[in-house]
Amino acid sequence: MSTAAETVGRAGAAGWIKHPALQQLAWAIGGFSILMLLWGIGGYYIANNPSTQSFAAFGLMPTLKAIPYLLEAGKIQNAIYASAFRMGYGLSIAIAIGLPIGILVGRNKRFRELSNSPFQLLRMISPLSWTPLAVFVFATWNGSIIFLIAVASVWPVMYSTAAGLAKVDPAWFRVARNLGARPLHMLTRIIMPAITFDVLSGIRLALGVAWIVLVPAEYLGVTSGLGYAIQDARQTLSYDHLTAMVLTIGAIGYVLDTTLVMLIKHYSWHRGGA
Amino acid sequence: MSIRGTEIKIEGLSQRYPSRKVPTFNRVDLISPPGEALAIIGRSGCGKSTLLHILAGLTRGTEGRVLFNGEEVTGPSPRWVMMFQAPHLFPWMTVSQNVGVGLTFGRWSKSEIRERVTEAIQLVELQDFAESNVQDLSGGQQQRVALARSLVMEPEILLLDEPFSALDAFTRASLQKDVRSIAKRLGFNIVIVTHDIDEAVIMADRAVIMAGSPGSIVHELDVALPDPRDRHDPAVQELRTRLMSTFQEAAHAKGGAEAMEATH
């Protein structure tokens, strides 16, 4: 029944494409084309309205023209490199802390009860409100930004890991123990493969949050990164550069998220898919 | 594959939980010779499952001890393996990986694991599904995988906790016969806990009845029947009827005695 429904559902625009991956690609290209078209139309009206004419560089065509220039000057690459370093560093710290504590929360009832209230309180603090504190504590701007990313993304990793563990069938541990598993085996052969899906889902959420925190954090004192590049473009009134950078942020976030979705699908053993 | 059986000796085993007044069972003594298939029959809550968990080393009794070939059981071991009511397979592993998982906990080379897994899968007749996702198998096939996962360890004792109760009648009947014939062929002991009299008659060499609160062994009966056993065979039917009436008598006698005790 569901197959029939799916076939009908897919028989729209991309019905003539047989391969599911190509179908997905076709949908994506279609969606992007509509987005570009709307942007193009908006840009056209801005450029042709005397009162908004000075913002014409926000339009699609000036932006697309700015990208090759920025690439040639190495501005996009440098910004990506600086931001990626901070993101990677911050996320790594978040995973290194969130994963083991998440396992502890999921496995140990006492720890879960004890940690629940303080963790919920800390979790609800907007990551950016740590900024003044971070600036005091860390000697460099880089350190502060990495801290802010880590503080924002540790919670999704921790709570997804704990939620994954809560779904683990206790009988699996009994079966494994019965077959001679030692505690290390429980971790590497049972717990980790059982929760990889949830951990990756947590990292996906964390990535989204970290990405949101990164750009405003880079409006602070640093002189590199995507957030800085946007700030810089605004101050020099180069609106085409500004939108090109905004577009870059979106594109990278999209690629990272898609990669994680693919990883999640690969590691998912839940029937019905991710 | 050939496995030596083990003498199982239970000495004065009791189990009491601090939260309950009456012990679950009290001073149970039992000997099962090497290679025997022993059934423990009893109503739910008579402590038979707890007894099996103690045999597996997954729980400790409050008093008494369990000896396998004279050696006291202090914890779980791949030498005595338990099969549970549900298969509890690892859904992220294939059939082969599930079967071999116990071997990966020990010091086995990859080629040895592969060899023994292939053998165990053949034993339960799942060759065609070796690389399948276990979630695609039927309940009976999944319980066969669980059986192969136990057999691959070449255990001296296979402990079965109502392992077929969730299966349909046909699958249950065929698995009961298969487990008995594999055990007899390889020579390992079986201890099966069940509330199903038929299961005991088809699978066991001897049946003991547990009843009362606290539970104790109130009766035992030899199941001296030739193999293969067929449930429609008059001899099987006759033994089944006898076991059933013994079971009911034992349960009533025990219940009556308790009622008497309570009035005093």
Interface residues (C-beta under 8 A of the other chain):
Chain A: D169 A171 W172 R174 V175 A176 R177 N178 L179 G180 A181 R182 H185 R189 I190 P193 A194 W269 H270 R271
Chain B: A56 L58 P76 S77 P78 V81 M82 F84 A86 H88 F90 P91 W92 M93 V101 G102 T104 F105 G106 Q135 R149 M153
